[in-house]
Amino acid sequence: MSETKAQQDEYFRGKVCVVTGAGSGIGRALAENLAGRGAKLALSDIDGDGLAETVRRCEALGAEVKSDRLNVVERESVLLYADAVKQHYGVVHQIYNNAGIAFHGDVVRSEFKDIERIMDVDFWGVVNGTKAFLPYLIESGAGHVINVSSLFGLIAVPGQSAYNAAKFAVRGFTEALRQEMLVNGEPVEVTCVHPGGIKTAVARNSGYAEGIDSAKFAAFFDRKLALHTPEMAARTITEGVRRKHGRVLIGWEAKLLDVFVRTTGSYYQRIASVVTKRFLP
């Protein structure tokens, strides 16, 4: 017998859920999805205007919302933010470490500062959020860490070395954390999310190495690779969280490429190189 929506929402109803990068894209869709499921929200983003719009939408759905401008790279700010959320709500149940940026460029053309920035936001931002909130999640007795990696945390491709490094690191960090929670018997579930091509502004807002036609690449991404809506991604994530899955793949392409990498071993790199040279701008 299939579950009703009310039964499906029970895992989230009344739970305090923290979402970083909530000002747009998957973060905004997650916030709205959780609001519709009866969660209490702590939303943050570095983009104050985008965050305000997300708050408006979630409050229109009846959610209680605490919102704060936050740069996930600033560790002390994240630690203070976690304390403030705990003080505001008295408990914290779920953290969605979603904030991230993108960068496109070969290693030889990429500046150290560009690679460092990607690692700071996409990896250390996840570590900062996880470490800051984990004690409170354990204390809640029903915690859940959800870290957003990427399809590029499953497969490496040319031109994405920095982004691959950060997203592979998120995957390793998250999978190890899940095992630690199991070994130590802590009341915290852990989920690593791998979105495929989602219709967000990530390509348009991406950084690019010198010599790359950013407008051409962003248009290619939007036209050929952005296959799924943020709302679809949010539904897939929350369903995976509800079912306490350790890994959530979003989109048929993520599932297909995951199998492709695992079955071909390092040979996939030669295939990816040919495809990239022939089809990508």
HUSULGI-V190029 format. One record per pair of residues at least 12 apart in sequence whose ideal C-beta (glycine too) atoms are under 10 Angstrom apart, sorted by the first residue. I is the first residue (numbers start at 1). J is the second residue. If there is no record, write none. Layout:
BEGIN
i j
I J
I J
END
This chain:
BEGIN
i j
3 242
5 36
5 37
6 37
6 38
7 242
8 37
8 238
8 239
8 242
8 243
9 34
9 36
9 37
9 38
9 39
9 238
9 242
10 37
10 38
10 242
11 37
11 39
11 93
11 94
11 142
11 144
11 238
11 239
11 241
11 242
11 243
11 244
12 33
12 34
12 35
12 36
12 37
12 38
12 39
12 40
12 93
12 94
12 144
12 238
12 241
12 242
13 37
13 38
13 39
13 40
14 37
14 38
14 39
14 40
14 64
14 91
14 93
15 34
15 37
15 38
15 39
15 40
15 41
15 89
15 91
15 92
15 93
15 94
15 140
15 142
15 143
15 144
16 39
16 40
16 41
16 42
16 64
16 66
16 85
16 86
16 88
16 89
16 90
16 91
16 92
16 93
16 94
16 95
16 136
16 137
16 140
17 30
17 31
17 33
17 34
17 35
17 37
17 39
17 40
17 41
17 42
17 43
17 63
17 92
17 93
17 94
17 95
17 96
17 144
17 146
17 238
17 241
18 40
18 41
18 42
18 43
18 44
18 66
18 81
18 82
18 85
18 89
18 92
18 93
18 94
18 95
18 96
18 97
18 98
18 129
18 132
18 133
18 136
18 137
18 146
19 31
19 33
19 34
19 39
19 41
19 42
19 43
19 44
19 45
19 54
19 58
19 94
19 95
19 96
19 97
19 98
19 99
19 146
19 234
20 42
20 43
20 44
20 45
20 46
20 70
20 71
20 72
20 78
20 81
20 95
20 96
20 97
20 98
20 99
20 100
20 125
20 126
20 128
20 129
20 148
21 43
21 44
21 45
21 46
21 47
21 50
21 51
21 70
21 72
21 96
21 97
21 98
21 99
21 100
21 101
21 121
21 125
21 148
22 34
22 41
22 42
22 43
22 44
22 45
22 47
22 50
22 51
22 53
22 54
22 55
22 58
22 65
22 67
22 68
22 70
22 96
22 98
22 99
23 43
23 44
23 45
23 46
23 47
23 48
23 49
23 50
23 51
23 52
23 53
23 54
23 55
23 67
23 69
23 99
24 45
24 47
24 49
24 50
24 51
24 53
24 54
24 200
24 201
24 202
24 205
24 230
25 50
25 98
25 100
25 195
25 198
25 199
25 200
25 201
25 202
25 205
25 230
25 233
25 234
26 96
26 98
26 100
26 148
26 193
26 195
26 198
26 199
26 200
26 202
26 229
26 230
26 231
26 232
26 233
26 234
26 237
26 250
27 43
27 44
27 45
27 50
27 51
27 54
27 96
27 98
27 99
27 100
27 148
27 200
27 230
27 234
28 43
28 45
28 50
28 51
28 53
28 54
28 55
28 57
28 58
28 98
28 200
28 230
28 231
28 234
29 54
29 57
29 98
29 198
29 200
29 229
29 230
29 231
29 232
29 233
29 234
29 235
29 237
29 238
30 43
30 54
30 96
30 98
30 146
30 148
30 193
30 230
30 231
30 233
30 234
30 235
30 237
30 238
30 241
31 43
31 45
31 51
31 54
31 55
31 57
31 58
31 61
31 63
31 65
31 67
31 96
31 98
31 234
32 54
32 57
32 58
32 60
32 61
32 63
32 230
32 231
32 234
33 58
33 61
33 230
33 231
33 233
33 234
33 235
33 236
33 237
33 238
33 239
34 58
34 61
34 63
34 94
34 96
34 234
34 237
34 238
34 241
35 54
35 55
35 57
35 58
35 59
35 60
35 61
35 62
35 63
35 64
35 65
36 58
36 61
36 62
36 63
36 234
36 238
37 61
37 63
37 238
37 242
38 61
38 62
38 63
38 64
39 58
39 63
39 64
39 65
39 93
39 94
39 238
40 63
40 64
40 65
40 66
40 88
40 89
40 91
40 92
40 93
41 54
41 55
41 58
41 59
41 61
41 63
41 64
41 65
41 66
41 67
41 85
41 89
42 64
42 65
42 66
42 67
42 68
42 70
42 81
42 82
42 84
42 85
42 86
42 88
42 89
42 92
42 94
42 95
42 133
43 55
43 58
43 63
43 65
43 66
43 67
43 68
43 70
43 96
44 66
44 67
44 68
44 69
44 70
44 71
44 72
44 77
44 78
44 81
44 85
44 98
44 99
44 129
45 67
45 68
45 69
45 70
45 71
45 72
45 98
45 99
46 69
46 70
46 71
46 72
46 73
46 74
46 99
46 101
46 121
47 69
47 205
48 67
48 68
48 69
50 201
51 67
51 68
51 69
51 70
52 67
52 69
54 67
55 67
64 88
64 89
66 81
66 84
66 85
66 88
66 89
68 80
68 81
68 84
68 85
68 88
69 81
70 99
70 125
70 128
70 129
71 99
71 120
71 121
71 125
71 128
72 97
72 98
72 99
72 100
72 120
72 121
72 122
72 124
72 125
72 126
72 127
72 128
72 129
72 132
73 99
73 117
73 119
73 120
73 121
73 122
73 124
73 125
73 128
74 120
74 125
74 128
75 124
75 125
75 127
75 128
75 129
75 131
75 132
76 128
76 132
77 128
77 132
78 124
78 125
78 127
78 128
78 129
78 130
78 131
78 132
78 133
79 128
79 129
79 131
79 132
79 133
80 132
81 128
81 129
81 132
81 133
82 95
82 128
82 129
82 131
82 132
82 133
82 134
82 135
82 136
82 137
83 132
83 133
83 136
85 132
85 133
85 136
86 132
86 133
86 135
86 136
86 139
86 140
89 136
90 140
91 136
91 137
91 139
91 140
91 141
91 142
91 143
92 132
92 133
92 134
92 135
92 136
92 137
92 139
92 140
92 143
93 133
93 136
93 137
93 140
93 141
93 142
93 143
93 144
93 188
94 133
94 137
94 140
94 142
94 143
94 144
94 145
94 146
94 188
94 189
94 191
94 238
94 241
95 126
95 129
95 130
95 132
95 133
95 134
95 136
95 137
95 143
95 144
95 145
95 146
95 147
95 188
96 129
96 144
96 145
96 146
96 147
96 148
96 191
96 193
96 234
96 237
96 238
96 241
97 122
97 125
97 126
97 127
97 128
97 129
97 130
97 132
97 133
97 145
97 146
97 147
97 148
97 149
97 170
97 174
97 193
98 125
98 126
98 129
98 146
98 147
98 148
98 193
98 195
98 234
98 237
99 121
99 122
99 125
99 126
99 128
99 129
99 148
100 118
100 121
100 122
100 123
100 125
100 126
100 148
100 149
100 150
100 163
100 166
100 167
100 170
100 202
101 117
101 118
101 120
101 121
101 122
101 125
101 163
101 166
101 202
101 205
101 206
101 207
102 118
102 121
102 122
102 150
102 152
102 160
102 162
102 163
102 166
102 167
102 200
102 201
102 202
102 203
102 204
102 205
102 206
102 207
102 208
102 221
103 115
103 117
103 118
103 121
103 122
103 159
103 160
103 161
103 162
103 163
103 166
103 206
103 207
103 208
103 209
104 158
104 159
104 160
104 161
104 162
104 163
104 203
104 206
104 207
104 208
104 209
104 212
104 214
104 217
104 218
104 221
104 280
105 159
105 160
105 161
105 162
105 163
105 206
105 207
105 208
105 209
105 210
105 211
105 212
106 158
106 159
106 160
106 161
106 209
106 211
106 212
107 158
107 159
107 161
107 162
107 209
108 161
108 209
109 159
109 208
109 209
109 210
109 211
109 212
110 159
110 161
110 162
110 207
110 208
110 209
110 210
111 207
111 209
111 210
113 207
114 162
114 207
114 208
114 209
114 210
115 161
115 162
115 163
115 165
115 166
116 162
117 162
117 166
117 207
118 160
118 161
118 162
118 163
118 164
118 165
118 166
118 167
118 206
118 207
119 162
119 163
119 165
119 166
119 169
120 166
121 166
122 148
122 149
122 150
122 153
122 162
122 163
122 165
122 166
122 167
122 169
122 170
123 149
123 165
123 166
123 167
123 168
123 169
123 170
123 172
123 173
124 166
124 169
125 147
125 166
125 170
126 145
126 147
126 148
126 149
126 166
126 167
126 169
126 170
126 173
126 174
126 192
127 147
127 169
127 170
127 173
127 177
129 145
129 147
130 145
130 146
130 147
130 170
130 173
130 174
130 177
130 190
131 177
133 145
133 188
134 177
134 181
134 186
134 188
134 190
137 181
137 186
137 187
137 188
137 189
137 190
138 181
138 184
138 186
138 187
138 188
139 187
140 187
140 188
141 186
141 187
141 188
142 187
142 188
142 189
143 181
143 186
143 187
143 188
143 189
143 190
144 187
144 188
144 189
144 190
144 191
144 241
144 242
144 244
145 174
145 177
145 178
145 181
145 188
145 189
145 190
145 191
145 192
145 241
146 174
146 189
146 190
146 191
146 192
146 193
146 237
146 238
146 240
146 241
146 248
147 170
147 171
147 173
147 174
147 175
147 177
147 178
147 190
147 191
147 192
147 193
148 167
148 170
148 174
148 191
148 192
148 193
148 194
148 195
148 233
148 237
148 248
148 250
149 166
149 167
149 168
149 169
149 170
149 171
149 172
149 173
149 174
149 175
149 192
149 193
149 194
149 195
149 247
149 248
150 163
150 164
150 166
150 167
150 168
150 170
150 171
150 193
150 194
150 195
150 196
150 198
150 202
150 250
150 254
151 167
151 194
151 195
151 196
151 197
151 198
151 225
151 249
151 250
151 251
151 253
151 254
151 255
151 257
151 258
152 164
152 165
152 166
152 167
152 168
152 171
152 194
152 195
152 196
152 254
152 257
153 165
153 166
153 167
153 168
153 169
153 170
153 171
153 172
153 174
153 192
153 193
153 194
153 195
153 254
154 167
154 168
154 171
154 194
154 196
154 247
154 249
154 254
154 255
154 257
154 258
154 259
154 260
154 261
154 262
155 167
155 168
155 194
155 254
155 257
155 258
155 260
155 261
155 262
155 268
155 269
155 272
156 168
156 261
156 268
156 269
156 272
157 257
157 268
157 269
157 272
157 273
157 275
157 276
157 280
158 269
158 272
158 273
158 275
158 276
158 277
158 280
159 208
159 209
159 212
159 217
159 276
159 280
160 276
162 207
162 209
163 202
163 206
163 207
167 192
167 194
170 192
170 193
170 194
171 192
171 193
171 194
171 247
172 192
173 192
174 190
174 191
174 192
174 193
174 246
174 247
175 190
175 192
175 246
175 247
176 190
177 190
177 192
178 190
178 191
178 192
178 246
178 247
179 246
182 246
189 241
189 243
189 244
189 245
189 246
190 244
190 246
190 247
191 237
191 240
191 241
191 243
191 244
191 245
191 246
191 247
191 248
192 240
192 245
192 246
192 247
192 248
192 249
193 233
193 236
193 237
193 240
193 241
193 245
193 247
193 248
193 249
193 250
193 254
194 247
194 248
194 249
194 250
194 251
194 254
194 255
194 257
194 258
195 228
195 230
195 232
195 233
195 236
195 237
195 248
195 249
195 250
195 251
195 254
196 225
196 226
196 227
196 228
196 233
196 249
196 250
196 251
196 252
196 253
196 254
196 255
196 256
196 257
196 258
197 221
197 222
197 224
197 225
197 226
197 227
197 228
197 250
197 251
197 253
197 254
198 225
198 226
198 227
198 228
198 229
198 230
198 231
198 232
198 233
198 234
198 250
198 251
199 221
199 222
199 225
199 226
199 227
199 228
199 229
199 230
199 231
199 232
199 233
200 221
200 222
200 226
200 228
200 229
200 230
200 233
201 218
201 222
201 226
202 218
202 221
202 222
202 226
203 217
203 218
203 219
203 220
203 221
203 222
203 225
203 226
204 217
204 218
204 219
204 221
204 222
205 218
206 218
206 221
212 281
213 281
216 281
217 280
217 281
218 281
219 281
220 279
220 280
220 281
221 280
221 281
224 279
224 280
224 281
225 253
225 280
227 250
227 251
227 252
227 253
227 254
228 250
228 251
228 252
228 253
228 254
232 250
232 251
233 248
233 250
233 251
234 250
235 250
236 248
236 249
236 250
236 251
236 254
237 250
257 272
260 272
END
